[in-house]
């Protein structure tokens, strides 16, 4: 989806939506992902090389954004650790 950022109505709508998301995150500290699962916002410090690799996955459209790529990596890590500990 492409937006004409020169259109003041488009920019206003975008900023209103962005403001609502920020308020939600600020007051609740959590959001729901696309599947309706509540997710918490966390801060993670990563080396630049990791971010570059994640950004490359997003550029290749393997993941829609950084957050989703990191969520899937954490999910896979937890599943792998659980399998190792069960053996």
N, C-alpha and C positions, 0 to 999 in steps of 0.2 A: 504494500500500500504506500503510495507516494502522496505527500502533502505539499501544497504550495505555501511555504513558510512566509511568503510575502503577503498572504491574505490574513488580515488582522483577526478575522473570526476564527480561522484555524489556529492561530497562535493563542488566542484567548481561550479557546476550548482546551487546547493542549495544556496550557498553564493551569487552568482550573482543575483538570484531571490530575495533573502532577501535584498540585497543592493538596488535593484530597488524599492522595496516596501518602504524602509526607505526614499529614495529620494522623492518618491511620497508623502508620508506623510509629510515630512519636507517642501517641496516647495508648496504643495497645501493645506495641513491641512485637507484634506478630501479624502475619497475613495468611491468606489461604492461597495455595498454589492452584494451578488450573484444574486439578483433580479434586478440589475441595478439602484437601488435607491442610491443617493448620501448620504453618511453618514459622519459625522464629528467626529474627534477624540477628546475625552474629558478625563480628569483625574478625577477619582473618588476615594475617600478614604473610604474604607469599613472596618468594624471590621473583625478580623481574622475568627470569627465564620461564618460570611456571606460567606467569600471566601471558607471556608471548605465545606459549604453546596453547593455552586455553583460547586466546584470541584467534589463533590460526584455525582451531576447530570450529569456532563460531563463524569465521570468514568462509570456511568450506561448507557451512550450513549443516554440520554434523549436530550441533546444538544451537538452539535459538539465541542463547545469551550466556554470559559468564556464570551467572547464578545456577542455571540449569546444568551446565557442564560440571560445576563443583558439586552440586547435589548428587548427580549420578556417580561421580568419583567417590564421594563419601559413602553412598549406598553400596557400591561395589566393594569398597574396602571393608565395610562392616560385614557384608555377606561372606567375603573371603576369610576374614578373621573368625567368624562364627564356624565356618566349615573346618578350619584348621583346629580350632579348640574342641570340636566334637570328635575328632579322630583320635 
